[in-house]
Amino acid sequence: MIIAGSARVVQTGTVRGLPELIRPMLAVPGVLPPARRDDDYGYELKWDGVRTVGYFGGRRLRLMSRNDRDALVSYPEMADLAAAVEGQRLVLDGEIVAFDESGRPSFGRLQSRMHVADPKQAARLAGTVPVNYLFFDLLFVDGADLTGLPYSARRELLESLELRGPRWDTPPYFQGGGADALSVSRIQGLEGIVAKRLESVYQPGRRSTDWIKVKIFRTQEVVIGGWRPGQGSRSRTFGSLLMGIPGEAGLEYVGHVGSGFTERILADLMTKLRALERTRSPFGSALPAKDAKDAHWVRPTLVGEVAYGEWTADGRLRHPSWRGLRPDKDPKSVVRELYP
């Protein structure tokens, strides 16, 4: 593989000659670039999964989540992937996804795989709820740091690897044609697209306007600060979760969510919430009396994701619906997504 341009040969000093950690570059929420700049961007379908950076050193593999945890134990079906790269030393950026029966990404199905630490349980789940690793960027290859190359060059090098297998793939991207890409995403029932400026370099750990996520529906990561008791059929669990986002004054209240839960999710969350109970509110200011009534407070360590309609004038999420826990996210990394 010939690498030209701004690639740098790096002295890593780490096992197997790989960088120890390259944190993923993040996109900002937004809308399609204007038509006059459409050809300046590459467009990828947005997969509803877990962002994962893979480190391939010989036949060794690490799969690092956004909160710097090696998730390989959770996804044993990826073990054969190390051999598939044929001994090359690579760092690949991508998304781990679970598909439903119709072939669409299902974040709900992925939930059962994300936090599994027991190898035997993970092996059983791999047979019933398998995952796929979808690659969209190449950051390092055989001693060369590619993060200084333009996105278009990194994509060309990535595609030259021809990484396709039973549980991994390199989905195509579109150069220009953002409106068509968004239409394809909508028809296929996907989350949206990501517009990446073709000349953009990779900025590890940074959220950059060079990458724009254009979502068909809006989502927001939240930190759970408490819960309110349920009634009727949910009297043994909770009625709603009290949500917050870290701010200057501490955890800022952004509303409560009571829909989108299955019986299994209710039971699993209730167990986790009981273990985190505390006597004082973790929020930086008092909640409205109706929301704080009978509230149980918890240590703000659980991160979840909700879909919603819009932000209200008083800083609340309108019509939120639960999508799932995000054990791959650190509460301190949660920020308000500012959609146009």
C-alpha positions, 0 to 999 in steps of 0.5 A: 500500500503506497501512502502519500500526502500528509501521512506521518510515520510515528514511533508509538512505543506501544505493543505491536507498534500501534498507537495506544489510543485514538479517540473518535472524531465527532460530528455536529448536528445540522442540515445538508450543506447548501447545494453550491457546496454539495460536491465538497462533501462525502455522504455516509449512511448513519448507522444506529449502533455503537461507535468503535475504534478497532486496533489490529496488531498482527493477530491481536485485536482491541475494540475501544468504545467512546469511553475508552473501554475494550469491548472485545469480550462483548463481541466474540464474533469479531475474533476472526476479524483479526486474521482477516486483515492478514497481519497488517497493523491498522486502526479503523473507525466504525460502528458496531450494529445489530440488525433486525429481521428485516435487515435494518439496524436495531438499537434495541437489539444491540442493547442486549450485547453492549454491556456483557462482560461474561465471555460465556454469555457473550458467546451465547448472545452472539448466536442469537443476536449477532452484530456487524462491524461497519468501517468508515475510516482508516486512521493508521496503517503499518507505522503511518498515521493517516489522520493528517490526510484528507477524508477522501484519501483515507476513504480511498485507502480504506476501500483498497483493503476490501474489508468484507466478511461474514460480520464486517463490511465497508459500506459505500459512501457518496461523493456529492448528492447529499439529498439523494443520500438522505432519501436513501436513508429515509427509504431504508428506515435508517437514522440519517446521514453524515456529511463529511467535508472531503478535504477534512483531516481527522481530529481525534477526540474533537467535535468538528463542523467538518462533519455534520450529522443530518438526522431524520429524527432527533436524539439526545443523550441524557444522564439519569438523576432519579425516577418517579414511582409507577402506577397500575401495571408499573407500580413495581417499577418506575413511572418515569426517569428524571433526566439531566445534562451536565452544565455550569451549575451541575446537572441541569434538569431537562425533563422526564421520560416515561415511554419506550420501555419494555417489561424487560427494560423496566426490570433491568433499569429498576435493578440498576436504579435501586443500587444507585439510590441516594438521599439528595438530588443530584441536580444543580437546581430545584425541580418543578414541584410536580416533577419532584413529587415522590422522586427517588434520587440516584447517583448520576452515572447512567447515560441513556438516549431518548428520541424527542420532538423539540426543545421547549422554551424552558429547556425541556425535551418535548415528547421524549421516548426512551431508546436505551442505555449507553454504557459506552458513554461517560456522563461527563461527555454528555452535551446538549445536541443543538439542532438547527 
